[in-house]
Amino acid sequence: MRFATVLLAVAIALAGRACAEKIYVFFPSMTKPNAVQNALQARCSGNDVTVFGRLADFTAMVAQVPPDAIVAPRPLVEQFSGYKLFLRGTRKGSTSEDAVLVSAKPVAEGDLATLNVGVVGILERSAMNGFVQGVLGSVPRLKIVTKVEDLLPLLTFGSADAILVGESQVDEIKGRSQAALQMTSGLGKVPLVVAAAKGESDKIESCLKGLGASEKKMLGVDGWTK
């Protein structure tokens, strides 16, 4: 009888997992992917949330085991056919945020094309030049890294003249550095994360809209809009 009870419990758990909506999340930040995943999963208990820290891992899994929904920066989401956008992240009422160049020395706008600029890859390398040009209006020499925590060492060791981040990431960048960093804004806009689904999205939409302030901050947003 005890063995049968265990089997029943396992069967119920597997059935619940099979019915759960699978959500893949990719948003580079200083917060560890496991911490973001645990926080989101706690708020979305009826869904199966996986958070990726590297673009290559995210894109590989979307191709190999397609999820029901993806949450990632809009330029990346738009590259996946079959997914329909149903929510856009907002910050201060906008679906994009100011781009900021962080540097050890002041940056003049006329010098942008001659700079070595560090940036986290949110697109394949060949597409990042076009993305950065759309943000800055120029095409600097890019130093593309896989994680946000890899940006500051580019400045520390002189591998980059500046690093490009969204406004929402400036405080965490400054908090990790003891140097007197310079901030150059008024350059362009960086699209925020969006959510897209293959089919019905009501359950996932409810989950995302129910996130608390701390979970939204982990995704670089403070709200959602259609």
C-alpha positions in Angstrom: 0.0 0.0 0.0 2.8 2.4 0.9 4.6 1.7 -2.4 1.3 2.3 -4.3 0.9 5.6 -2.6 4.4 6.7 -3.6 3.8 5.7 -7.2 0.6 7.7 -7.2 2.4 10.8 -5.8 5.1 10.5 -8.5 2.4 10.1 -11.2 0.6 13.2 -9.9 3.9 15.2 -9.8 4.8 14.2 -13.4 1.3 15.0 -14.6 1.5 18.4 -13.1 4.9 19.0 -14.6 3.6 17.9 -18.0 0.7 20.4 -17.8 3.0 23.3 -16.6 3.8 26.0 -19.1 7.5 26.1 -19.9 9.0 29.6 -19.8 12.6 30.4 -20.9 14.1 33.7 -19.6 17.2 35.5 -20.8 18.1 38.9 -19.4 21.8 39.6 -18.6 22.3 41.1 -15.2 24.6 41.0 -12.1 22.1 38.7 -10.4 23.0 35.0 -10.7 20.6 33.1 -13.1 19.8 30.6 -10.3 18.7 33.4 -8.0 16.5 34.9 -10.7 15.0 31.5 -11.5 14.2 30.7 -7.9 12.5 34.1 -7.5 10.4 33.9 -10.7 9.5 30.2 -10.0 8.2 31.1 -6.6 5.8 33.7 -8.2 4.9 31.4 -11.1 4.4 28.1 -9.3 2.1 26.8 -12.0 4.7 27.2 -14.6 8.2 25.7 -15.3 10.7 28.6 -15.4 14.2 28.3 -16.7 16.6 31.3 -16.6 19.7 31.4 -18.7 22.8 33.4 -18.1 24.3 33.0 -21.6 22.9 33.7 -25.0 24.3 30.6 -26.6 22.6 28.4 -24.0 19.3 30.2 -24.4 19.2 30.0 -28.2 20.3 26.3 -28.2 17.5 25.3 -25.8 14.8 27.2 -27.7 15.9 25.3 -30.7 16.2 21.9 -29.1 13.3 21.9 -26.5 11.0 24.8 -27.6 9.3 26.4 -24.6 5.7 27.7 -24.5 7.0 31.2 -23.9 10.1 33.3 -23.9 11.0 36.4 -22.0 14.1 38.3 -23.3 15.2 41.6 -24.9 12.9 42.5 -27.8 15.5 42.3 -30.6 16.3 38.7 -29.6 12.7 37.6 -29.2 11.9 39.0 -32.7 14.3 36.6 -34.2 12.2 33.5 -33.2 9.5 32.7 -35.6 6.3 31.1 -34.2 6.3 33.2 -31.1 3.7 36.0 -30.8 4.5 38.9 -28.5 1.8 39.4 -25.8 3.5 41.6 -23.2 6.1 44.3 -23.3 8.1 45.3 -20.3 8.0 48.9 -19.2 10.3 51.2 -17.2 9.1 54.7 -16.2 6.2 54.3 -18.6 8.4 53.4 -21.7 9.1 50.1 -23.4 12.8 51.2 -23.8 15.4 52.9 -21.6 18.3 55.3 -22.0 21.5 53.8 -23.2 24.5 54.7 -21.0 28.2 54.6 -21.8 30.2 53.9 -18.6 33.9 54.9 -18.8 36.9 55.8 -16.8 37.3 59.1 -18.7 34.7 61.4 -20.3 33.5 60.4 -23.7 32.8 62.9 -26.5 30.0 62.0 -28.9 32.2 62.7 -31.9 34.7 60.0 -30.7 32.1 57.1 -30.6 33.2 55.6 -33.8 36.8 55.3 -32.7 36.1 53.8 -29.3 36.5 50.2 -28.1 33.1 49.5 -26.5 32.3 46.6 -24.3 28.8 45.1 -24.5 27.0 42.0 -23.4 25.9 39.9 -26.4 22.1 39.8 -26.6 22.3 38.8 -30.3 24.6 36.7 -32.4 27.9 38.5 -33.0 27.1 39.4 -36.6 23.8 41.2 -35.5 25.4 43.1 -32.6 27.0 45.7 -34.8 23.7 46.7 -36.3 22.1 46.7 -32.8 24.8 49.0 -31.4 24.7 51.2 -34.4 21.0 51.6 -33.9 21.5 52.6 -30.3 24.6 54.9 -30.7 24.3 56.0 -34.3 27.9 54.9 -34.8 29.7 51.6 -35.1 32.5 51.4 -32.5 34.8 48.5 -32.2 32.9 46.0 -30.1 34.3 43.9 -27.3 31.4 41.4 -26.8 31.2 39.5 -23.5 28.7 36.8 -22.4 27.9 38.2 -18.9 27.4 41.6 -17.3 30.1 40.8 -14.7 32.6 40.6 -17.5 32.1 44.2 -18.5 33.9 46.0 -15.6 37.2 44.0 -16.2 37.3 45.4 -19.7 37.6 48.9 -18.2 39.9 47.8 -15.4 42.4 46.2 -17.7 42.0 48.8 -20.5 40.5 46.4 -23.1 37.6 48.8 -23.7 37.3 52.6 -23.5 33.7 52.3 -22.4 31.0 49.8 -21.7 27.4 50.1 -23.0 24.5 49.3 -20.7 20.9 50.2 -20.1 20.1 52.9 -17.5 18.6 50.2 -15.2 22.0 48.5 -14.9 24.1 51.6 -14.1 23.7 51.4 -10.3 24.7 47.7 -10.1 27.7 48.5 -12.3 28.8 51.4 -10.1 28.2 49.4 -7.0 30.8 46.8 -8.2 33.5 49.3 -8.9 35.7 51.5 -6.6 36.7 53.7 -9.5 35.2 57.1 -10.2 33.3 56.1 -13.3 31.9 58.6 -15.9 28.4 58.2 -17.3 27.5 59.4 -20.8 23.8 59.4 -21.6 21.5 61.1 -24.1 22.8 58.7 -26.8 19.9 56.4 -27.8 17.5 53.9 -26.4 17.8 50.2 -25.4 14.7 48.0 -25.9 13.5 46.3 -22.7 12.4 42.7 -22.3 9.2 41.4 -23.8 7.2 38.1 -23.5 6.1 36.0 -26.5 4.3 32.7 -26.6 3.6 29.9 -29.1 -0.1 29.6 -28.1 -2.4 30.6 -25.3 -0.6 33.1 -23.0 -3.2 33.9 -20.3 -1.6 31.8 -17.6 1.9 33.1 -18.3 0.6 36.7 -18.6 -1.0 36.4 -15.2 2.3 35.1 -13.7 4.3 37.9 -15.2 1.9 40.6 -14.1 1.9 39.1 -10.6 5.6 39.6 -10.2 6.6 41.7 -7.2 8.9 44.8 -7.5 12.0 42.8 -6.7 11.3 40.2 -9.4 10.5 42.9 -12.0 13.7 44.7 -11.2 15.6 41.5 -11.9 14.2 41.7 -15.5 15.0 45.4 -15.8 11.3 46.5 -15.8 8.8 48.1 -13.4 5.7 47.1 -15.2 4.1 45.5 -18.3 1.9 46.6 -21.1 0.2 45.0 -24.1 
